[in-house]
Amino acid sequence: VSNVAGIGNGARHGVLLKGSEVIGDFSRVDTIVFDKTGTLTVGNPEVAEKAYYSENTERVLGYLASIERESDHPLAKAVLKEIGETTFSSVENTEVVKGGGIIATVEGKRVAVGNVALMEREKVGLNEQARQDIARFEKNGNSLVLTAVDGELAVLMGIRDQIRPGVKEDLQALKRLGVKDLVVLSGDNQGTVDLVAAELGLTEAHGHMLPEDKSAYIGKLQEQGQIVAFVGDGVNDSPSLALADIGIAMGSGTDVAIETSDVVLMNSDFSRLPHALGLTKITARNMKQNILIAVGVVLLLLGSLLFSDWMNMAIGMLVHEGSILVVILNGMRLLNFSLKGDKKGTVTDPKSDFILEK
């Protein structure tokens, strides 16, 4: 009864809990690990700063747009939006470098689009001005997209994403609900990740993380005895979602992420995460209450049968059925659960022990 009521309450409040086992594990989570883009941030980045190092800027931007239009990465969409109308060329010999970017041939020229690590792999020379620009862009919290043509740096773009409104308050609510560590793992540069962590008050922040690095980090936390939940939305997050004790996917994320996860936040509403954690804790407590009620009544009836003369079949059946009704009603109280101060839910009686401070 408690599980059904808890799952029903979650569905009404935009939280999909995939089964009763999820409730028990989620209620004991003490560490939550977040992906950055599309989770802590809106997932709609825009080009904030740019620098050009080539005389043929228009042609290079055409090469860049031709390559990026074949990608569905949020940074690629931001680049295309910034470039706008341009002349597209055919792209050949495309090579995707995991955690680095894309290398392709455009009009007979080798074009590399990606981060600093990709430029180093391609032995692209970075002069003093380019290094200063890279350092400044990173300090301002930008994700970097560099474009090199035939081994020469041509374009540098700094792309910035906005933090989701209200996320800081939601993270504080998670701490009040008993979460000890809040960690962000991202493929972005360390400077950008550090800025996000400082603004949101996160416990740890790690950048330059590949999908396998994220999974390895989660495994390390689990070996230390921590119960870990991972929140993500992309295809690259799927291994971490599957490995974590509880995988939480944003509703607007990829189908793979949603399928792999244990919990889905519908409409990608991050504010539903504190509600989900509070709901699972209350549901787990409610189940313990119901077990104590049921077992307590049985022990009372057995004791009365053995050590008293007034107990008979009729009284035993009446008391037992009454205890079942009490258990059902106690479980149904979960249908009205809402975090105190949650404007998106129905706030119940402030005296109720089902109210948690937000």
Secondary structure as the mmCIF struct_conf table of DSSP 4:
data_model
#
loop_
_struct_conf.conf_type_id
_struct_conf.id
_struct_conf.beg_label_comp_id
_struct_conf.beg_label_asym_id
_struct_conf.beg_label_seq_id
_struct_conf.end_label_comp_id
_struct_conf.end_label_asym_id
_struct_conf.end_label_seq_id
HELX_RH_AL_P HELX_RH_AL_P1 SER A 2 ARG A 12
TURN_TY1_P TURN_TY1_P1 HIS A 13 GLY A 14
STRN STRN1 VAL A 15 LEU A 17
BEND BEND1 GLY A 19 GLY A 19
HELX_RH_AL_P HELX_RH_AL_P2 SER A 20 PHE A 26
TURN_TY1_P TURN_TY1_P2 SER A 27 ARG A 28
STRN STRN2 THR A 31 ASP A 35
HELX_RH_PI_P HELX_RH_PI_P1 LYS A 36 LEU A 40
STRN STRN3 THR A 41 THR A 41
BEND BEND2 GLY A 43 GLY A 43
STRN STRN4 GLU A 46 TYR A 52
BEND BEND3 GLU A 55 GLU A 55
HELX_RH_AL_P HELX_RH_AL_P3 THR A 57 GLU A 68
TURN_TY1_P TURN_TY1_P3 ARG A 69 GLU A 70
HELX_RH_AL_P HELX_RH_AL_P4 PRO A 74 ILE A 83
BEND BEND4 GLU A 85 GLU A 85
STRN STRN5 VAL A 91 VAL A 97
TURN_TY1_P TURN_TY1_P4 LYS A 98 GLY A 100
STRN STRN6 GLY A 101 VAL A 106
TURN_TY1_P TURN_TY1_P5 GLU A 107 GLY A 108
STRN STRN7 LYS A 109 GLY A 114
HELX_RH_AL_P HELX_RH_AL_P5 VAL A 116 ARG A 121
TURN_TY1_P TURN_TY1_P6 GLU A 122 LYS A 123
STRN STRN8 GLY A 125 GLY A 125
HELX_RH_AL_P HELX_RH_AL_P6 GLU A 128 LYS A 139
TURN_TY1_P TURN_TY1_P7 ASN A 140 GLY A 141
HELX_LH_PP_P HELX_LH_PP_P1 ASN A 142 ASN A 142
STRN STRN9 SER A 143 VAL A 149
TURN_TY1_P TURN_TY1_P8 ASP A 150 GLY A 151
STRN STRN10 GLU A 152 ARG A 160
HELX_LH_PP_P HELX_LH_PP_P2 GLN A 162 GLN A 162
STRN STRN11 ILE A 163 ILE A 163
HELX_LH_PP_P HELX_LH_PP_P3 ARG A 164 ARG A 164
TURN_TY1_P TURN_TY1_P9 PRO A 165 GLY A 166
HELX_RH_AL_P HELX_RH_AL_P7 VAL A 167 ARG A 176
TURN_TY1_P TURN_TY1_P10 LEU A 177 GLY A 178
STRN STRN12 ASP A 181 LEU A 185
BEND BEND5 GLY A 187 ASP A 188
HELX_RH_AL_P HELX_RH_AL_P8 GLN A 190 LEU A 200
TURN_TY1_P TURN_TY1_P11 GLY A 201 GLY A 201
BEND BEND6 THR A 203 THR A 203
STRN STRN13 GLU A 204 HIS A 206
BEND BEND7 HIS A 208 HIS A 208
HELX_RH_AL_P HELX_RH_AL_P9 PRO A 211 GLU A 223
TURN_TY1_P TURN_TY1_P12 GLN A 224 GLY A 225
STRN STRN14 VAL A 228 GLY A 232
BEND BEND8 GLY A 234 GLY A 234
HELX_RH_3T_P HELX_RH_3T_P1 VAL A 235 ASP A 237
HELX_RH_AL_P HELX_RH_AL_P10 SER A 238 LEU A 243
BEND BEND9 ALA A 244 ASP A 245
STRN STRN15 ILE A 246 MET A 250
TURN_TY1_P TURN_TY1_P13 GLY A 251 SER A 252
BEND BEND10 GLY A 253 GLY A 253
HELX_RH_AL_P HELX_RH_AL_P11 ASP A 255 THR A 260
BEND BEND11 ASP A 262 ASP A 262
STRN STRN16 VAL A 263 LEU A 265
HELX_RH_3T_P HELX_RH_3T_P2 MET A 266 SER A 268
TURN_TY1_P TURN_TY1_P14 PHE A 270 SER A 271
HELX_RH_AL_P HELX_RH_AL_P12 ARG A 272 PHE A 307
BEND BEND12 ASP A 309 TRP A 310
HELX_RH_AL_P HELX_RH_AL_P13 MET A 313 MET A 332
HELX_RH_3T_P HELX_RH_3T_P3 ARG A 333 ASN A 336
TURN_TY1_P TURN_TY1_P15 LYS A 340 GLY A 341
TURN_TY1_P TURN_TY1_P16 LYS A 343 LYS A 344
BEND BEND13 GLY A 345 GLY A 345
TURN_TY1_P TURN_TY1_P17 PRO A 350 LYS A 351
BEND BEND14 SER A 352 SER A 352
TURN_TY1_P TURN_TY1_P18 ASP A 353 PHE A 354
#
